[in-house]
Amino acid sequence: MVDRVFSEARLAAVYDRFNPWEGRGDFTFYLPLVMGARSVLDVGCGTGELLRRARRDGHFGRLCGVDPAAGMLEVARGQGDIEWVLGDAGAVRGWERQFELVVMTGHAFQVLVGDAELRSMLAAVASVLTDDGRFAFETRNPLVREWETWNRRYSEVVSDAAGEVVRCVCEVAEPVEGDLVSFTHTFTSARWERPEVSHSTLRFLDSDALAGFLSAAGLVVVEQFGDWDRSALTAASPEIITVVRRGG
């Protein structure tokens, strides 16, 4: 489901200020992969910062971003030499074998909270990969229980492009049961008529459950890491970073 808040350009425009490139280990990890592939699909591309950076850094191939939030794509479309598609992973059906690399960054994989939508996304991704193509994505390791720090980590203050202060307060719904974590981000600014509240739920799959979904989709793990420095995956790793290919 698309959160109404990030369908609006006002909040989408400050997204990158709350999530700057310099603080994102995922972009540091994915950018070399993008630069090494002639055709790249970014599912859940948000404001398109990864693909826009790749183009600025000299990528001359096909770059395509897909996102269900219109406000995010309004920001992304500031760079017109990249394909921007409004929709979810299903929007790519019909593009069989067209991409050497598919990525999902920013823990977008965890937005897929239902088994059916997760299976549908994996099937769509598998269909667009070339014979030697790769799908790279990450999901947080549930054993670390990172959500217990979010109230502090994701409550921040930034300034928008006009210099206006925007405050974000994150609150996690307690108690957390099962593999779903629900939370809100409340955005406020002195010149706004009212706060904007983003409601989200993310799914925290463990490595065994993830392996089951990948296998069922005919995807084979090529590499797996526990953090953005490519360290080995352990029980204490914050991430489950996975690169897969189609089996066969």
LINZI-V143490 format. One line per field, one symbol per residue. ss: DSSP state (H for helix, E for strand, L for the rest). phi: phi as a letter, one per 40 degrees, with the letter a starting at -180 (. if undefined). A space follows every 50 residues. Layout:
ss: ???
phi: ???
This chain:
ss: LLLHHHHLHHHHHHHHHHLLHHHLHHHHHHHHHHHLLLEEEEELLLLLHH HHHHHHLLLLLEEEEEELLHHHHHHHLLLLLLEEEELLHHHHLLLLLLEE EEEELLLHHHHLLLHHHHHHHHHHHHHHEEEEEEEEEEEELHHHLHHHHH HHHLLEEEELLLLLEEEEEEEELLLLLLLEEEEEEEEELLLLLLLEEEEE EEELLLHHHHHHHHHHLLEEEEEEELLLLLLLLLLLLLEEEEEEEELL
phi: .ccddccccccdcbdcccbcdccbccccccdcccccbcbbbbcgcgcgcc cccdccchcbccbbbbaccccccccdccbccbcbbcicdcccchbdfbbc abbbbffcdccccbdccccccccccdccccdbcbbbabacccccfddcbc dccbbabbbcccgccbbbbbbccbccbgbbbbabbbbbadcccacbbcbb bbbbccccccdccccccgbbccaabbaccgcccbccccbbcbbbbcci
